[in-house]
Amino acid sequence: MQWWRQVGTAVFVVVAVSGAALLLRTYGMPGMADVRETVAAAGVWAPLAFLALHTGLTVGPVPRTVFTLVAGALFGWAVGLVLTLVATNLAAVIAFALVRATGGRLVERYARGRAVNWVRLRLDHHGLLAVTSLRLVPAVPFAVLNYLSGLSAVRFWPYLLGTAVGIVPGTVAIVVLGDAVTGTPPPALIVASVVCGLVGLAGVVIAARRPLPEDVREPEPQPL
């Protein structure tokens, strides 16, 4: 029975929300200008701490979108973009290396299902194209693609290049959006996000239509 975990989680949430409400009631809600001043006062330690936190958490199945938005809000679009791109690529490399080093045992739960099998076959035979196009699609979980790439036959350098290229458009749009949290997001950002998604879907279609070798069939997924 896992009831104690559910109870523990509920207690934690209640305590955290109550504590946050008490702090806001006592000190008020800080403005973004105040937050940025605090971050700037921390000097080089603030971006280094953000970089370490972003990298460490997104090696696991933690969505990176929150970090991308926060980077723009705290550091501005230019510094935030650099930090996010560096952290994202580091997390991708670390996750890939861990999967290869452990033979996939740590990520077995993510390696099952028809869709997963489809992705792995494309990574095996269309490595760079598959990685790049899937990185462009916001709906594809960042960490899961890292794990599946490590389980596949894709080589390291095509994987890294596809990641570095594929994450740029969506990351730029979200970081700039985070920088503009105090105002109305420019319509161009929304257009950019939609275009990036469409480009990614086009890449997936191209990868799907490219034939696999004749001796390769799409079997039912098997456990590791």
VOGU-3710 file (C-alpha; in Angstrom, 3 decimals, decimal comma):
1> mqwwrqvgta> 0,000/0,000/0,000  1,204/3,462/-0,922  -1,347/5,401/1,115  1,381/6,873/3,313  3,001/8,485/0,277  -0,278/10,113/-0,690  -0,777/11,373/2,862  2,792/12,673/2,993  2,364/14,467/-0,322  -0,903/16,044/0,819
11> vfvvvavsga> 0,673/17,235/4,078  3,636/18,701/2,212  1,379/20,583/-0,211  -0,759/21,981/2,610  2,292/23,118/4,597  3,971/24,633/1,530  0,863/26,530/0,420  0,159/27,736/3,957  3,748/28,906/4,384  3,691/30,735/1,069
21> alllrtygmp> 0,386/32,399/1,945  1,778/33,518/5,314  4,896/35,001/3,723  2,856/36,846/1,103  0,491/38,164/3,769  3,427/39,391/5,865  5,749/40,800/3,221  3,509/41,243/0,204  4,010/40,062/-3,363  7,372/41,222/-4,724
31> gmadvretva> 7,390/42,775/-8,167  9,531/41,393/-10,982  11,810/44,421/-10,691  12,500/43,546/-7,048  13,136/39,917/-7,929  15,574/40,856/-10,682  17,404/43,216/-8,335  17,792/40,386/-5,829  19,103/38,074/-8,542  21,530/40,720/-9,782
41> aagvwaplaf> 22,778/41,310/-6,229  23,722/37,629/-5,991  26,292/38,157/-8,725  27,627/35,173/-10,635  26,182/32,733/-8,098  22,611/33,241/-9,306  23,172/32,060/-12,898  25,462/29,259/-11,710  22,845/28,037/-9,238  20,154/28,222/-11,915
51> lalhtgltvg> 22,373/26,339/-14,365  23,075/23,569/-11,850  19,423/23,272/-10,787  18,112/23,298/-14,353  20,633/20,689/-15,492  20,233/18,402/-12,500  16,445/18,310/-12,422  15,852/17,973/-16,166  18,101/14,919/-16,346  15,110/13,331/-14,638
61> pvprtvftlv> 11,553/13,486/-15,985  11,025/17,109/-14,924  9,529/19,408/-17,602  12,045/22,028/-18,691  9,423/24,568/-19,794  9,174/26,008/-16,281  12,928/26,616/-16,172  12,821/28,185/-19,632  10,133/30,660/-18,572  11,879/31,428/-15,280
71> agalfgwavg> 15,184/32,047/-17,069  13,643/34,811/-19,150  11,838/36,294/-16,158  14,902/36,338/-13,873  17,785/37,051/-16,227  16,240/38,661/-19,302  15,995/37,050/-22,706  19,693/37,181/-23,679  21,310/35,717/-20,541  18,293/33,499/-19,925
81> lvltlvatnl> 18,556/32,038/-23,418  22,254/31,203/-23,020  21,695/29,603/-19,607  18,749/27,561/-20,830  20,487/26,289/-23,958  23,613/25,306/-22,021  21,645/23,584/-19,245  19,384/21,769/-21,690  22,275/20,400/-23,726  24,141/19,361/-20,571
91> aaviafalvr> 21,066/17,549/-19,256  20,595/15,806/-22,602  24,220/14,630/-22,639  24,134/13,417/-19,025  20,852/11,530/-19,497  22,101/9,933/-22,720  25,370/8,869/-21,064  23,595/7,451/-18,004  21,269/5,344/-20,133  24,160/4,004/-22,205
101> atggrlvery> 26,239/3,300/-19,086  23,447/1,418/-17,287  22,056/-0,440/-20,269  18,683/1,261/-19,890  17,822/-0,276/-16,528  17,095/3,120/-14,971  14,528/4,074/-17,618  12,780/0,782/-18,308  9,371/2,265/-17,500  9,697/4,723/-20,402
111> argravnwvr> 10,674/2,085/-22,981  7,313/0,419/-23,602  4,427/1,155/-25,909  3,688/1,302/-29,625  4,551/5,008/-29,914  7,821/4,466/-28,056  8,716/1,589/-30,367  7,986/3,790/-33,395  10,287/6,526/-32,065  13,098/4,094/-31,290
121> lrldhhglla> 13,054/2,613/-34,790  13,276/6,093/-36,343  16,102/7,025/-34,001  17,897/3,823/-34,999  17,703/4,475/-38,734  17,142/8,245/-39,162  19,118/9,448/-36,142  19,905/13,112/-36,840  16,651/13,855/-38,672  14,581/12,055/-36,051
131> vtslrlvpav> 16,249/13,775/-33,086  16,046/17,238/-34,670  12,398/16,983/-35,717  11,242/15,487/-32,417  13,051/18,194/-30,438  11,085/20,780/-32,397  7,736/19,369/-31,266  6,809/20,809/-27,834  4,534/17,844/-27,044  7,437/15,359/-27,053
141> pfavlnylsg> 8,789/15,125/-23,476  12,420/16,247/-23,329  13,585/13,626/-20,814  11,782/10,728/-22,492  13,443/11,516/-25,824  16,806/11,604/-24,035  16,164/8,144/-22,623  14,917/6,658/-25,883  17,908/8,083/-27,733  20,198/6,389/-25,244
151> lsavrfwpyl> 18,356/3,103/-25,764  18,491/3,417/-29,548  21,390/2,973/-31,957  21,738/6,703/-32,653  25,337/7,856/-32,282  26,341/10,531/-29,794  27,315/13,343/-32,173  24,172/13,183/-34,351  22,175/13,076/-31,117  23,941/16,131/-29,708
161> lgtavgivpg> 23,716/18,074/-32,980  20,032/17,243/-33,404  19,368/18,321/-29,822  21,350/21,550/-30,099  19,546/22,559/-33,296  16,083/21,271/-32,450  15,691/22,986/-29,072  16,608/26,485/-30,291  13,345/27,774/-31,857  11,018/26,764/-29,041
171> tvaivvlgda> 13,506/27,810/-26,369  13,896/31,271/-27,876  10,128/31,770/-27,983  9,573/30,656/-24,369  12,529/32,576/-22,907  11,403/35,783/-24,591  7,885/35,098/-23,326  9,288/34,741/-19,814  11,075/38,052/-20,229  7,754/39,650/-21,133
181> vtgtpppali> 5,750/38,297/-18,171  4,906/41,774/-16,941  3,351/42,774/-20,258  1,351/41,304/-23,133  3,317/38,740/-25,166  3,916/39,961/-28,720  1,830/38,043/-31,287  5,078/37,194/-33,085  6,033/34,881/-30,207  2,838/32,888/-30,553
191> vasvvcglvg> 3,363/32,672/-34,303  6,959/31,519/-33,759  5,853/28,748/-31,412  3,208/27,518/-33,855  5,676/27,607/-36,753  8,236/25,636/-34,730  5,654/22,999/-33,937  4,606/22,725/-37,588  8,224/22,422/-38,709  8,756/19,685/-36,156
201> lagvviaarr> 5,649/17,817/-37,280  6,861/18,081/-40,874  10,159/16,541/-39,818  8,343/13,686/-38,096  6,285/13,069/-41,240  9,448/13,012/-43,348  11,123/10,598/-40,948  8,011/8,409/-40,895  7,758/8,281/-44,690  11,406/7,401/-45,190
211> plpedvrepe> 11,488/3,621/-45,498  13,247/1,504/-42,933  15,644/-1,192/-44,163  13,789/-4,179/-45,613  15,013/-6,489/-42,873  13,592/-4,248/-40,155  9,975/-4,679/-39,111  8,040/-2,788/-36,508  7,505/-5,480/-33,859  5,363/-5,245/-30,821
221> pqpl> 7,327/-3,528/-28,050  9,091/-5,898/-25,694  10,250/-5,194/-22,142  13,949/-4,577/-21,656
//
